[in-house]
Amino acid sequence: MDSKISEGVSAIECHGVGKTFKVVQRNKWHRVATITHAVKGIDLVLPRHQILGVLGPNGSGKSTLIRMMATLLIPDEGTIQVFGLDVLAHRMKVRRLINRVSVEASFFKKLTARENLAYAAGLYGVPNYQAQKDATRILERLGLAREKLVVPLENLSRGQQQKIAIARALLTSPTLMLLDEPTTGLDPTSRREVQDFVLQVRQEHDATILITTHDMPEAERLCDQIAIIDEGRFVAYASPEELVKKWGEGQGLEHAFFRLTGHNLDNQEQESS
């Protein structure tokens, strides 16, 4: 962890954050502009060392929010700070403190897993030898055979690619991890292995983690706090136990989610796959 980061500084602070997308469609006679308010007035203070889950139906704004935190999108309103650094004014410094895993992981598909990981580690100044050693250890911990490291990414399954994306994020021992549906596409055993490793990273590397997921047992197992987002706004923010107690009516977190959003998560992951 960067020793220059003050212990009293929050990992993430969002104040009045909003993001709007304008989509212009053409028909035979004229153009029609559609405005979508993806994120609306989000306020958030995430203390260091916590795991925060962001749950929401498809199109609720959770991925847009993560992309703004990761400096990949510019907020139209409000401010975002990562360890006290504004994501606009200190974009490159922020990027050195975070690593992001998305369900749509991007790679050089013609290159092998080893080559992709070496390239990513090099961007953070990690020596190639150390990167290869750590990558092998991490991937074996995640249940991926060592020989898969020399297979081009285009020849690996989606689940195998997702494990490599997770390994890529963990190679640099990030201070803040942004995990956007990291276990989507994984079988139950692999999901459990990834969850175990996330908990291990938080403990061993003192990391702060923000995760979006459609898996309620995963959210309950991993998260200290859960923010439920719907139509671009947070509609609840509490511990899993508090959400179940207040909104679950004795039927668990998924029932609480349904009461707060009107959506059922049973088919959400299939729709996003």
N, C-alpha and C positions, 0 to 999 in steps of 0.2 A: 504494500500500500504506500502511496505517495506520502512521505513524512511531512510535506509542506501543507497538506490539507489539515486545517484545524479540526480538532475532535468535536467542537461545538457546531460545526456547519452541517446543515441537512444535506442528504444525498441529492434530493431533488426538491425544488420549490417551483410551483406553478401559480401564477396569479392572473386571473381573468383571461386565461388562454382560449383563443378562438381560431378556427380555421374554416374558410369558405372556399368551395370549388365552383368555378363557372364552366359549364359544359355547353358548347355551341353546336347545335345540330342543324344541318342543312336539309331542306326539302326542295321540291321542284321550284318553288316560288320565292322562298325567303329563308332566313336563318332564325332559329329559335334558341334563345339562351335559357338554360336552366341553372338556378343557383341552389347549391347544396351546402347547408351549414353542418359540416362534419363534426366539429367540436365547438361547444358553446360555453364560454365562461367557466372553464375548469380551474378550480383552486385545489392545490395539493401541497402538503409538506410531508415528505418521506424521510424519516430519521435514518441515520446510517445503521447498517448491520441488519436491517429488517428485510423480510420478503413480503412484497406487496403483490397481491393478485388483482388484475383488472378483468372483470367478467362482463360480457355484454353480447347481445345477439349480433349476427352478421350485419355490418353496416352501421354499427352503433358509434363508431369513432375511435375504438381502442387502438387500432393499428396506426391511424393518423396521429394520435397522441404520442405513441412511441416513436414514430418517425420524426416528429418535431423535437422530442427529447434527444434523439440521436443526431440532430442537425441535418437531417435529410430533407426536411420541409421547414419552411419559414412560417412562424405564427403570423396571422393577420392582426391579432389582438393579444395584448397581455405580454407577460414575460415568463421565461423559463430559465432557471439557474440549476446547474449541476455542480455540486460542491462549491457553491458560491460564485461560479463562473457563468456569465450570461452566454446562452448558446449562440447568440448572434455575434456579440462582440469578441468572444473567445472561442470561436468555432473549433480551431485545431487543437487547442488545449483540452477542450471538452472531449474531443474524439479520442485523445490518448487515455482518458479515464474510463471509457466505456467500451463494451463490446456488445454487439447485437446479434441475436439469432432469430431468423424469420422462418416461417413455414415455407416461404418461397426463397430458400437459400440460393445465392448466386455463386457460381464457380466458373473456372475455365474448364469446360466440360471435356475437352480433348486431353487435358493433363490428368495425371494420376492424383490420388488423394495426397500422397507424399509431396508432390510438386506444389499442389495448391496450398497445403499447410506451410510449406517452407516459404512460399511467397508471402503469405499473410503474416507469418512470424517476422519475416524480414522487415516488413513495414513498421513494426514496433521495436526493431533493433534487437530481436532475439537471435542469437547465433544459430546457424543451421543445425549444427550437431545437437545442441540442446533442444531445438524445436523438434527434431526427429525423435529423440529419446522421449520427450514428453508426449508427443503425439501418439507414439506407439503405446505408451503406458495408459494414456487417457482412453484411446480407442479400445484397448483390451478391457479396460474397466467398464466400458460401455457395451461390451459384448461383440465387438467387431474384430474378426480375425486379422492377424498381422498381415497376411498375404493380400488383403484387400487394399493395403496402402499403395500397391503398385498397379492397381487396376484403374484405367481411365474413368473419370466420374460418370460419363455417359453410359457406362456399362454396369453401374451400380443401381440398386433399387432406391426408391424414394426414401425409405426408412434408413438405408445405409448412408445415403447422402446427408440426411438430417443428423445422424450421429457425427459425421465428419464436420458439419457446420457447428455443432456443439463443441467438438474438440478444438476447432479453430478459435472459437470465442474464449476457451479456457486456457489456451496456450500462453496468453500474456498476463494471466492472473489479474483480470480486470477489477478495478475498484467498484464499478457499477456494471451489472449485467442487465440488458434489456432482452427478455426472452419472449418473442411473439409466437405463441403456440408451438413451442419447441418439440412437443411430443406427438404432434399430429402426424399420422402416417406410420407410427411405430406400433408394433405388437405389444400386448400387455406386459410381457417380460422386459422388453426394451424400455417401455415407459417407466417401469419400476427402477431399472438401472439408471436411467437419466435422472429420475427424481432423487435417488440416493446420492448421485454425484453432485446435483445442485446443492443438496444439504451439506455435503462434504466441502464443497467450494466455499459456501458461506462460513462454515466453521473454520476451515484451515487458512483461507485467504482474507477473512474479515470483509467479505464482499457484501454489497447491498444489491438486492435482486428485485426487479419488477418483471412479472410474468403475466401474459394473457393466456387463457386456456378455456377449452370447452369441457374439460374433465373435472366434474365436481369433487370426486374423491381426491384428485390431484391437488385441487385448490385447498381443500381442508387439510391435507397432509403437509403441504409446503408453506402455506401463507400465514404470516402473523396477522395481517390485515387484508381485507378485501374491499375493493371499490367496485361497485356495480354501476356500469355506464349504459345509458339508453338514450338514443337520439342526441348524442353528443354531450350529454350532461351526466354528472354523477348523481345517482338517485339514492345511494347509500354508501356508507364508508364505516366499516366496523370489523371486529374480529369475526372469524367464521362462527364461533360460539355465540356471539352477540346477534349476528344476523339470523341464525337458526332460532334463537330464543325469541327474538322480536317478531320475525316474519315467517318462520318455518312451520308454525302450528303443529309441532311435533312430527313433521314429515321431512325434515332435513333441509339442506342448503338449496337443493334444486327447487323445492317448493317455495322457499323464500325468494329465489331468483324469479320464479314465475309470478309471484304476487307483486314484485317490484317493477317488473318490465312487461308482463303480459305475454312473455315468450317462453317456450319450452326448449331446453337445450338438447333434447334427444336427437334432433336431426341437424343441429347446427354444424357439427363437425363434418357430416357427410356433405352438406351444402358447400362448405368451404374447401373441400378436397378437390 
